[in-house]
Amino acid sequence: MPMKLWRVMLGIALSAVVWPGANRHQAKAMGAAPSPKVAALPQMPAPTGRDRVLVVAPHCDDETIGCGGYLAMAARAGAAVRVVEVTCGEGFLSAAQRLHGEKEVTREDYLGLAETRKRECLAAVRELGVKAEQVFFLGYPDRGLAAMWLRNWSAKQPYTSSYTGLSSTPSGDSEKRKEVYCGRSVLEDLKRTMEEFRPTTVLCPYPGDLHGDHWAVYCYTVGALYECGMLDRVTLRAYLVHQGSWPGVEGPNTPAPLAPPGTLTGPGWTWVSLPLGEGIRKQKEAALRQHVTQMQARGRYLLSYIRGNELFGVVDALVLPPRAGRIDDQTPPLQSGEEARLVRDAQGDELISDALPGADLLAVRAESDGKRLSLRLELAQESAPDVEYRVDLHALTGRKVGPPESYRLKAGEQTRTVRCEARGREVAISLSWPPRAGEGVMLSVSTWLGKRVVDRTPWVVVWADAEAR
């Protein structure tokens, strides 16, 4: 193995030591102090009795952590409420060990944890004023939602849970028919919910959340809204749970308000704050304490979300600017500010990028001539030969989310349809505009070292032009 690669791997190992218990790609996020200017954030309107509120949660407890205050306010106002738990959170080894008193955990133990967490969830939402019949458990695999979005899309390639050994939803798990573990099944389930419930407000995870299940649930939610024709008809707000050590202070009765993490502020990121009164905060804390298995494992961390406010991201789709002439090898890129700026860096990986030049994404910019999609990756340092750059996307056309497409390239690679070129601290990737993407794409860009993702941008909807939106 080259000496440079050994240094990189050592840097990754050291990052896990320096930041114990944290994702090894989150060092920058962990060092980011919340902004004190929460008062300057726009306020999110409180729910009213005319609202129809749909909460989509990756695991049993996220509905309380991310938006328990909003749920309690909606219930008090008499709004129609529905909560959808996409998984039951069974893939938690230490919680399963503690629950069953065993070091060796069986598949049955994980299924038992799922049932326990479902009961805890129902007890929690009861504290918020939400009835059991308003909660639905879909039963998809914990820690498998990202894989199904990226790879196991159709029933022909089902995902198998490494925890339960199942490749379809447990019989009778969610008061619905048995479904194969695949991305299309999740999307269809959410579509049925939306078409039946007709929400006016949808709350789901933030696409810059570092947990794969969380950003994947954002993608499924947006995809389902698109296929239902509701994407521009509902108020979509996103809650954040996993972002390094954010929100920064652990324990109950935290005086500081919840503020956006430093890595997710600035141009392109919009946040709104929902003030919570003392009564609502007490309801949220009482609900959170009903998630006993989670409180036993990480109680002080969970209680740090009991604040005087809740925070929600406003995630806007982007429209590619018009391009005069075709994009080719001789075409200079648009100047900064003229093209669509997709994202800022969201992963936060300062320690690793110090050891691995060319892996730290600062921004991604895009343009298209209708035939090709051009992406410019802005890096913290010059690109390196060991780093691979990956583009993942789903085409959007005719109210249908297409299957996953993936391009993984090194600087200097070129094929008939794709090319990747290093330009100092910038990497330019050009690929054919996906043939099925008559309207737009859902897109994410990431950097990789071998099988390890180093940095990743949030998923974003990119429309081909203003008329496609």
Beta strands, then each sheet from edge to edge (+ up, - down):
strand 1: 52-57
strand 2: 80-87
strand 3: 135-140
strand 4: 201-205
strand 5: 235-239
strand 6: 270-275
strand 7: 309-314
strand 8: 318-319
strand 9: 340-344
strand 10: 361-368
strand 11: 372-379
strand 12: 388-397
strand 13: 400-410
strand 14: 418-423
strand 15: 426-432
strand 16: 440-449
strand 17: 452-456
strand 18: 460-463
sheet 1: 3+ 2+ 1+ 4+ 5+
sheet 2: 6+ 7-
sheet 3: 8+ 18+ 16- 12+ 13-
sheet 4: 8+ 18+ 16- 17+
sheet 5: 9+ 10- 11+ 15- 14+
end
